[in-house]
Amino acid sequence: MSGRSSGCSDRNGMKTHSWLKIALICLLLGGSVYSLLHQYSVILSENKPTSRSFILVITTRLENTSPQGRIWNLSDEERTIGLFMNNTWQTVYLLNSSCPIDEIRADKDGNLIAILSTPISKIPHGKNFTFQVAYKIILRPRRSPPIIEEQAGDLSDISEELKMRYCGSNGPWQVDDENLRRLAFRIAGNETNVLSILKRFINWIKCHIYYKSQDHPKYPSETLRDGAGDCDDQANLLITFCRIIGIPAYLQVGCIYLPRREIEVDYWKGHWMIRLTRIGWHGWAVVYVPPWGWMPVDLTFAPGIFSDPLNAIRNAALIRQATIQYANITRSDYIGSSRNYRRFIISNEFRIYEHDILLEENIMSPRLPRIYVPILSVNSEHL
């Protein structure tokens, strides 16, 4: 719990929940997304028939550099780690954690998270706290169904229950915004075929929104206003369009194995620094298309979208690349939470240092205990 007495950091009641990580994930492909597409064109075209095994190690250091001598009171958010998800495409094990797990629970969106039992509850001025967590991930072959536009269902084929759950204005999706509503209906026109409407939305976004990253995510109205946005910004604009029309959609985030990547970047005026080794974090839309069901729609990492907008599905990183699903965002306003947390970190002169490393086991394995602790069943509802 954050202190409110003199000399203590004050969060003013904000709640970042497990979105400390999620709110930052989609920054990490940065402006290099197009060069990454070119660099990994061969990898993206592969369709490996066998399972692949990876080790993910995340090391985080929280450092109190407050010139006012403030105390950093650690909240549950700073002690929270995600547990990814288990489904037909991937199995995740918790290999090791430098702190014992105090509690496992589901967050607001149904993702399982773990609260660590840290040896300290606060970080005094001039001190820091470091913790590490390691996962083993097994990925199985993935194939998208042979989607054909003429075989897709209509809006009337979508159940009212799905529309109630995934077409609302909750979270960051501004379904009630009049400008977004007018535009969504204008783009969709009189079309009722779900895949045809989705194709129009993808094409419009690719023609009118260019890729640009910044140090905090945008709301859909801001992406539309600026004519620019990164992976989750563009995905959230698409999700908003879909929800307005009555097509269920939500955001999913995860990480991509990039075997030749090694970069260091900083955000939040140098208060959050990260080193990425063989990994890139990413976000994409998940859209319900009858009769096939839930499908990933990747607007920024899938090649060939300009030649055929449906390649955003066929060539999505989740389908064509070694991509690990981290969490679903179905109702949480992680954008507002990230902005609150950014203000909190910068105003208090706190700093976060992180190193994420993703290694394929048959290439290079870190020296970690070979004791696999299965994460409790983290069932993704859809993917």
N, C-alpha and C positions, 0 to 999 in steps of 0.2 A: 504494500500500500504506500502511495506517495505521501510524504510528509508535507505539512502546510506551515510548519513553524519556521522561524527565521533561519536562513542558512540551508534550507532544504528545497529541493526541486519540486515544482508544483505543476501537475498535469491538468489542473482545472477540470477534473472529472472525466477526461477523455478516455476512450476505450479503443485500444488498438487490437486487442484480442490476438488471434494468431496471424494477423495481417501485417505485422512488422516485416515478415519475410515476403508475403504475397504482394504487399504494396510496392516492394522494391524489385520484384522479380523481372517485371517487363521492361525495366530500364536497361537490362544487362546485355541485350543484343546491340543496343546503342545504334549509332549511325553506320555500323559496319554490316548491316543485314544484307545489303546487295552484294558486297564483296564476299560475304560468307556463302551466299547462294552460288556464286561463281566458283569459289574455292572448293565447295563440297558437291559440285554437280555430279561427279562420279558416284559419290556415296549416296546421294539422294536417289540415284537411278537403280541402286541395288535392291534386290528383294531376297534377303538371306532366308533360306528355308529352315535354319536351325535356331534354337534359343541362344541368347547371349547373356553373359553374366558381368555385372559391373559392381564396383565399389565406389560409393560416394562418401567423401569425408568433408565435413563443414566445420571450420574452426572460427570461433567468434571471440573478439576481445572488446570489451566495453571499457572505455577509458574516461575518467573524470578529469578534464582539464579546465574546469570552471575557474575563471579569474576571480570570481566573487567568493570562492571557497564553498560553493554549494555542495550538498550531499546528494548523490544519485541513489534514490530509493528504488530498488529493483521491484518492478511489478511482475505479475504473472506473465505479461506480454514478453518481457525480456527473458523469462525462463521457459518460454514455450518453444517446442520443436514440433514440426509437422511429421506425421507418420506415413505420408504418401497414401497410396490406395492399392488394394489387392483386387484384381479382376481377371478376366480370361486372358488379358494381354500381359500382365505383369504380376510378379510376386515380390514383396519387399520384406526384408528382415532387418531388425535393428541389431547391428553387430556389436556396437560399443557406444557407451556414453561416459564422459568424464564425470558426470554427476548422476546420481541415482534418480529414477523416475518417482515422483511423488504422487502423480495422479494421471490417469488417462481418461479423456472425455471427448465428446463430440462438440465441435464448434457450432455456430449458428447455421452454417451451411451443410452440416452433416459430416464434415471431415473429422477423422480422429486426430487428436493432438495430445501431446504429453507435456505435463508441467514438471520441470526438473526441480529436484530438491538441492538448491545451491548452498554452499557452506557459509555464504554471507547474504545479508538482506539489503545491504547498502554499500555503495562505493564512496569512500571519503575523497576529498579533493587530493589530486596527485596520485591516486591509486587506480588500479585497473583489475578487471576480472576476466579470465579466459575460460571458455569451455569448448568441448569438441564432441561431435556426434558422428557416427559412421553407420552407413547402411549397406546392405547387399541387395542388389536388384537383379532379378531374372526377367528378361524380356523375351516374349514369344513372337513368332511371325505374325504380321498383321496384313490384312488385305481388305480393301474397301469393296463393297458390292459393286457389280457392274451397273452403275446408275445410268439410266436412260431417261431423258427429260419427259418423253411422252408417256412413260410408265409411272410417273410420280402421281401421288394422290393430290386431291384438292384440299382447300382450307376446311371444307366441311368434313373431311376424313379425320381431322384432329379432334380428340376428345375434349370435352369441356373441362374435365379434371386437369388435363395437361395445361390447357390455356389458363386456368385459374392459378396454377402453381408457377408457370414459367412465362407469363405474359404481363405480369404486373409492373408497377412503377417502382417497386422496392429496389434497394441497392442503388447502384450508380446509373440505372437506366431511366432516362427522363421521358417516360412514355407519355406524360401529360403536356410536354412542351409543344406549343402550337406550331412553331417553325418546323420541328422535327416531324410532327404529325402530318402537316401539309406536304412536306417533301416525301415522306414514306408513301403516302397514298398516291402522290403524283408519279413516283417511280414505278409503283406496282400497277397503276392503271386499273384496267378491268380484269386483269389476269387473276385466275383462281388456282392454277397449277402451282403447288408449293415450290417445286424445284425451279420453275420458270421465274417466279417472284424472287427467289433467292439469287438466281442468276442475274437478274436485273440489279438487285442491291449490290452484289459483288462488283459488277461492272461499273456502277455509278461511283462507288467508293474508290475503286482503282483509278478512275478517270479524273476524280475531283479532289482526292485527299492524297497528298504526297507524304512520304515517310520522313518523319523528323522526331528525334528523341529529345526529351528534356528531363529534369530531375524530379518530376512528380507527374503522376498520371492525370489525364484530363477527363472531364465529363463530356458526354457526346455533344452537347451544345457548343462546347469550347472547341472540340475537334472540327465541327462544322464551321464555326466562325473563323478559325485559323486556316482551314483548308489543309491541315497537317496533323499528323499524330503517329505514334509508334505502334507496336504490335497490339497491345491491349486497348489503346485509344481507338484504333480502327475496328478492332473486334467489338468493342462496346457500342460503337456507332451502328455496326451491323446488327448487333443484338437488339438495340433499341428499335431500329426499323422493323425487325422481325416481330418483336413483341407488340408494336403498334398495330401491325396488320393482323395479328393473331397466330403467329408462328412461334411456338415455344423455343426459347434459346437461353443460354447462360454462358458464362466465361469459364474456361479451364486454363490452368497454368501448370508448367512443368519445366523440365530441363532437357537439353539436347546434347548428345555426345558429339563433341567436335575435337577429334584426336590431334589436330595441329594447332589448337588455340592456346595461347598463353598471353593474357593481358592484365594490366592493372588500371583501374579507373577509380575516380572519386566523384561523389555527388554531394549535394547539400552543402555547398560552399566548403568542401573539403572535410566535412564532419562525418561522412560515411564513405569509407574506402574499401575496395574489394579487389581481390586477385582471383582470376578465373583460370583454372587449368583444365583444359580439355572439356569445357562445359560452357553452355550458354543457356540462360533462362529465357522463357518464352511464354506468350499467352495467345490463345486462339478462341474462337467462338465454337460452341457446340449447338447445333440446330436440329430440331425434329423434322424429318422429312418422311412422310408416309409414302410407300409401305415399308421403307427400310429402317426407319427409326432414327436414333440420334447419330449425327454425323459431325466430325470435326470440319470446321471451315477456317482455313489458315490464309489470311490475307497478306502476310508479309514474309513468309518463309517458303511458300510453295511456288515453284517455277511454272511458267506457262499460263498464268492467269489472263494476260492480255489476249492471247490467242483463243482461249476458251475459259470463261469465268469458272466453270465447274472444275477446273484443275485445282482450284482452292480446296476442293474436297479430295480429289484423286491424288494430288501431290502434297497433301498436308504433311508437315513434319511428323505428326503422330502416326501417319501411315507409312511414309517413305524413309524415315530417318529413325535412328535409335533415340527415341524420346520417352522420357519417364514422366508419367502423370503424377503431379504433386497434389493438387486440390481443385475442387469445384467451387466456383463462386456463383451462388444462385440467388442470394438475397442481401448479402452484406455490402455496405457502402465502404469498400476498402479505400476509395479515392479520398473521401473525407477523413478517414482514419490516418492515411498516410500524410496528408497535409498537416493534421494536428501533431503527428509525431515529428514531422520535419521541423515545425516551429519549436516544439519542445527541445529537441536535440540542439538546434542552432542557438536558441535563446539562452540555454544553459551552458553552452560551450562544451558539450559532451561529444565524444567521438566513438564511432563504431568501426572496427577493422574486421574484415572477414576474408577467409580464403576457402574457396570451394574447389574441390578437385574430384574429377570423375575418371576412373580408370577401368578399362576392360580387363577382366581377370586373366584371360589367356594371353594378354600382351604384357601387363605389368601389374603386380598386386602389391599394395602397401603391407607393411608388417603389422598385421592386426590379429587379435585372437581369433582362432577358427571356431568360435562358439556362436552358432546362429540362434538368435532369439526371435522367433517369428512375431511380427507385429500382429496384434489382434486383428481379426478379419475386418479390413477396411473396405467395405463393399461400395464401389461406385454404382450409382443407380443405373447408369447408362453405358459409360465407356470404360 
